[in-house]
Amino acid sequence: MATEHPDAPQQFGMRLSAEIMERVSAIQQFRQSNNQSTNLSAIVEDALEVYYEDLVESGEIQDEP
């Protein structure tokens, strides 16, 4: 998926390592099999939500009301 497209990192407007592009592709394949959005913005939003929740749970940051 993402790793198969030679211009993918440039299209995203950021530089992503080959390792990260492989992870994105694996996530895209999983999401595709579950009829979820496979675009990078959806993956990033979900990842940020999980990371934010982890930081709140560990007490590193305060949750916004």
C-alpha positions in Angstrom: 0.0 0.0 0.0 1.9 3.1 1.2 5.3 1.5 0.6 4.2 0.5 -2.9 3.8 4.1 -4.0 7.3 5.7 -4.8 6.1 9.3 -4.1 4.1 8.5 -0.9 6.4 10.3 1.6 6.4 13.5 -0.6 2.6 13.3 -1.1 2.2 13.3 2.7 4.2 16.5 2.9 6.7 14.9 5.3 9.7 12.7 5.2 9.0 9.2 6.6 11.6 6.5 6.9 11.2 3.2 5.1 10.6 1.5 8.4 7.7 3.9 9.2 6.3 3.5 5.7 6.3 -0.3 6.2 4.3 0.2 9.4 1.8 2.5 7.7 1.3 -0.2 5.0 0.7 -2.9 7.6 -1.8 -0.7 9.4 -3.5 0.1 6.0 -3.8 -3.5 5.2 -5.4 -4.3 8.6 -7.8 -1.3 8.3 -8.7 -2.3 4.7 -9.7 -5.8 5.9 -11.9 -4.1 8.5 -13.5 -1.6 6.1 -11.8 1.4 7.8 -10.2 4.4 6.2 -6.7 3.7 5.0 -5.6 7.3 4.4 -2.7 8.6 6.5 -4.7 11.3 8.2 -7.1 8.7 9.7 -4.2 6.6 10.9 -2.4 9.6 12.4 -5.6 10.8 14.2 -6.2 7.3 15.7 -2.5 7.1 16.8 -2.6 10.6 18.4 -5.8 9.7 20.2 -4.2 6.5 21.7 -1.0 8.4 22.6 -2.9 11.2 24.2 -5.0 8.8 26.2 -1.8 7.0 27.3 -0.2 10.3 28.5 -3.4 11.2 30.4 -3.6 7.8 32.1 0.0 7.9 33.1 -0.4 11.3 34.6 2.0 13.0 32.2 -0.6 15.5 31.0 -3.9 16.7 32.2 -7.0 15.9 30.2 -8.8 18.9 28.8 -12.4 19.3 30.2 
